[in-house]
Amino acid sequence: MMNNQQVVNIERLQALETWLKSTGIKIRQVNGQRKYGGPPKEWDGPTPGPNCEVFISHIPRDTFENLLIPLFSAVGPLWEFRLMMNFSGHNRGFAYAKYASADVAKDAIMQLHGHELQPGVQISVCRSTEKKHLCITNLPTNTKPDRLLQVLRGLSEGVERLSLTAGPGIDGVSAQVCFSSHHNASMAKRMLAEAFQQQYNLRNRTRQNYAVLLKA
């Protein structure tokens, strides 16, 4: 049985490239995602506040920004659109769209939840929880909070503060890290596991389920 992640749809990639050239829209690769805006150059609206972002899931893996950005822009101007990507060239099945106001985000949910992108495939659109914390578990017992904070700030943007927890039932030390935004927490989550193996020499601890988790 062929893995549906194995082959990228060349026609859809070509359609994306044609659309980017014809519209002049710029998207950039940032680790495990492709990002439009934040804001786009032509943006003249306010900076988005709380509850302005929606979470989009059940996206077909060979669907790209040339279909998604126009669809979500039809509700209202996008401050930012982020499509999560795999190294294979497929998307990971989910994305985030951010608008200028919570009211427009609410309209996007009402209009596009259950929208049929292709026959038999409906996307899910809901309010983004915008979690801003990471829980880092199985750190060495001699971990120092000041040193850990320094390491984190060297690896990721938007690190605000952290606290360490140790005691019965906890393997090693756990750190609760607070970020300035959900975006910064999400980006940090992707890179920290490998980085901490190097910074804290955790290669010999891989069987102890070392983990970096988003936490509400």
C-alpha positions as CSV (number, residue, x, y, z in Angstrom):
1,M,0.0,0.0,0.0
2,M,1.5,3.4,-1.1
3,N,2.0,6.0,1.6
4,N,-0.2,9.0,0.7
5,Q,2.7,11.2,1.9
6,Q,5.1,9.8,-0.7
7,V,4.3,11.7,-3.9
8,V,3.7,15.5,-4.1
9,N,1.1,16.6,-6.6
10,I,3.2,18.4,-9.2
11,E,0.2,20.1,-10.8
12,R,-0.9,21.6,-7.6
13,L,2.7,22.8,-6.9
14,Q,2.8,24.4,-10.3
15,A,-0.6,26.1,-9.7
16,L,0.8,27.5,-6.4
17,E,3.9,28.9,-8.2
18,T,1.8,30.4,-11.0
19,W,-0.5,32.0,-8.4
20,L,2.4,33.5,-6.4
21,K,3.9,35.0,-9.6
22,S,0.6,36.4,-10.8
23,T,-0.4,38.0,-7.4
24,G,3.0,39.0,-6.2
25,I,2.1,37.5,-2.8
26,K,5.1,36.5,-0.7
27,I,5.3,33.4,1.5
28,R,8.3,32.4,3.5
29,Q,9.4,29.2,5.1
30,V,10.0,29.4,8.8
31,N,11.0,26.1,10.2
32,G,8.0,23.8,10.0
33,Q,5.6,26.3,8.4
34,R,5.0,28.6,5.5
35,K,4.0,32.1,6.5
36,Y,2.1,34.9,4.7
37,G,1.9,38.3,6.3
38,G,2.4,39.2,9.9
39,P,1.4,41.7,8.5
40,P,1.5,41.8,4.7
41,K,3.1,44.9,3.2
42,E,-0.2,46.5,2.2
43,W,-1.8,46.1,5.7
44,D,-3.4,49.3,7.0
45,G,-5.6,47.9,9.8
46,P,-5.0,47.6,13.5
47,T,-2.7,45.1,15.2
48,P,-4.8,42.0,16.1
49,G,-5.7,41.5,19.8
50,P,-7.0,38.4,21.6
51,N,-9.4,35.9,19.8
52,C,-8.5,37.1,16.3
53,E,-7.0,33.8,15.2
54,V,-8.8,30.7,13.8
55,F,-7.5,27.2,13.7
56,I,-8.1,25.3,10.4
57,S,-7.9,21.5,10.3
58,H,-8.7,18.6,7.9
59,I,-6.9,20.3,5.1
60,P,-6.0,17.9,2.2
61,R,-2.3,17.3,2.3
62,D,-1.8,18.5,-1.3
63,T,-3.8,21.8,-0.8
64,F,-1.7,25.0,-0.7
65,E,-1.9,28.7,-0.2
66,N,-3.3,29.5,-3.7
67,L,-6.6,28.0,-2.5
68,L,-6.5,28.7,1.2
69,I,-5.5,32.4,1.3
70,P,-8.1,33.6,-1.2
71,L,-10.7,31.5,0.6
72,F,-10.0,33.0,4.1
73,S,-9.3,36.5,2.7
74,A,-12.8,36.5,1.3
75,V,-14.1,36.8,4.9
76,G,-11.8,39.8,5.7
77,P,-8.2,41.0,5.2
78,L,-5.6,38.6,6.7
79,W,-3.0,39.8,9.1
80,E,-1.3,36.5,8.8
81,F,-1.8,33.0,7.4
82,R,0.4,30.1,8.5
83,L,0.3,26.6,6.8
84,M,2.1,23.9,8.7
85,M,4.4,21.9,6.4
86,N,6.3,18.6,6.3
87,F,9.7,18.1,4.8
88,S,8.0,15.9,2.2
89,G,6.4,19.0,0.6
90,H,2.9,18.2,1.9
91,N,1.1,20.3,4.4
92,R,0.5,18.8,7.8
93,G,-3.3,19.1,7.6
94,F,-3.7,22.3,9.6
95,A,-3.2,26.0,9.4
96,Y,-3.8,29.3,11.3
97,A,-5.5,32.5,9.9
98,K,-5.3,35.7,11.9
99,Y,-7.6,38.7,11.3
100,A,-7.8,42.3,12.5
101,S,-10.6,41.7,15.0
102,A,-12.3,38.9,16.9
103,D,-15.6,39.7,15.1
104,V,-14.0,38.9,11.7
105,A,-12.5,35.7,13.1
106,K,-16.0,34.7,14.3
107,D,-17.4,35.4,10.8
108,A,-14.7,33.1,9.4
109,I,-15.8,30.3,11.7
110,M,-19.4,30.8,10.8
111,Q,-18.8,31.0,7.1
112,L,-16.1,28.4,6.5
113,H,-16.5,25.7,9.1
114,G,-17.6,22.6,7.1
115,H,-16.6,24.3,3.8
116,E,-16.0,21.6,1.1
117,L,-12.5,22.2,-0.3
118,Q,-12.9,19.3,-2.7
119,P,-15.6,16.6,-3.2
120,G,-16.1,14.8,0.1
121,V,-13.5,16.8,2.1
122,Q,-14.8,19.4,4.5
123,I,-12.4,21.6,6.5
124,S,-12.9,22.4,10.2
125,V,-12.6,26.0,11.4
126,C,-12.6,27.0,15.1
127,R,-11.2,29.6,17.5
128,S,-7.5,29.1,18.1
129,T,-6.8,28.4,21.7
130,E,-3.5,30.4,21.4
131,K,-1.7,28.5,24.1
132,K,1.4,30.3,25.3
133,H,3.1,27.8,27.6
134,L,5.5,24.9,27.1
135,C,6.0,22.1,29.6
136,I,9.6,20.7,29.3
137,T,9.9,17.4,31.2
138,N,12.8,15.1,32.1
139,L,15.4,17.8,32.5
140,P,18.5,16.9,34.6
141,T,17.9,17.4,38.3
142,N,20.8,19.9,38.5
143,T,19.1,22.3,36.0
144,K,19.4,25.9,37.1
145,P,16.5,28.3,36.3
146,D,18.7,31.2,35.3
147,R,20.9,29.1,33.0
148,L,17.8,27.4,31.5
149,L,16.2,30.8,30.8
150,Q,19.4,32.0,29.1
151,V,19.5,28.9,26.9
152,L,15.8,29.2,26.0
153,R,16.2,32.9,25.1
154,G,19.1,32.0,22.9
155,L,17.0,29.4,21.0
156,S,13.6,31.0,20.8
157,E,11.9,34.4,20.6
158,G,9.4,35.7,23.1
159,V,10.5,33.7,26.2
160,E,9.1,35.7,29.2
161,R,9.6,33.5,32.3
162,L,9.8,30.0,33.6
163,S,9.4,27.9,36.8
164,L,10.9,24.6,37.7
165,T,9.1,21.7,39.4
166,A,10.8,18.7,41.1
167,G,9.6,16.1,43.6
168,P,7.8,12.7,44.1
169,G,6.3,11.4,40.8
170,I,8.4,13.7,38.6
171,D,11.3,12.2,36.6
172,G,14.1,14.7,36.7
173,V,13.0,18.3,36.6
174,S,10.0,19.8,34.7
175,A,10.0,23.4,33.5
176,Q,6.9,25.5,32.8
177,V,7.9,28.2,30.2
178,C,5.7,31.2,29.4
179,F,6.0,32.9,26.0
180,S,4.7,36.2,24.7
181,S,2.5,34.6,22.1
182,H,1.0,31.3,20.9
183,H,3.1,31.6,17.7
184,N,6.4,31.9,19.7
185,A,5.4,28.9,21.8
186,S,4.5,26.8,18.7
187,M,7.8,27.7,17.0
188,A,9.8,26.9,20.1
189,K,8.1,23.5,20.5
190,R,9.4,22.3,17.2
191,M,13.0,23.1,17.8
192,L,13.6,22.5,21.5
193,A,13.7,18.7,21.7
194,E,16.8,18.5,19.5
195,A,18.4,21.6,20.9
196,F,18.0,20.4,24.5
197,Q,19.6,17.1,23.7
198,Q,22.7,19.1,22.7
199,Q,22.6,21.8,25.4
200,Y,21.9,19.3,28.2
201,N,23.6,16.2,26.8
202,L,20.4,14.2,27.0
203,R,21.2,11.6,24.4
204,N,21.5,9.0,27.2
205,R,18.0,9.9,28.5
206,T,16.0,9.2,25.3
207,R,14.4,6.1,26.8
208,Q,13.0,8.3,29.6
209,N,10.4,10.0,27.3
210,Y,12.1,13.4,27.3
211,A,9.3,15.7,26.0
212,V,8.4,19.2,25.0
213,L,4.7,19.8,25.3
214,L,2.2,22.6,24.7
215,K,0.3,23.2,27.9
216,A,-2.8,25.3,28.4
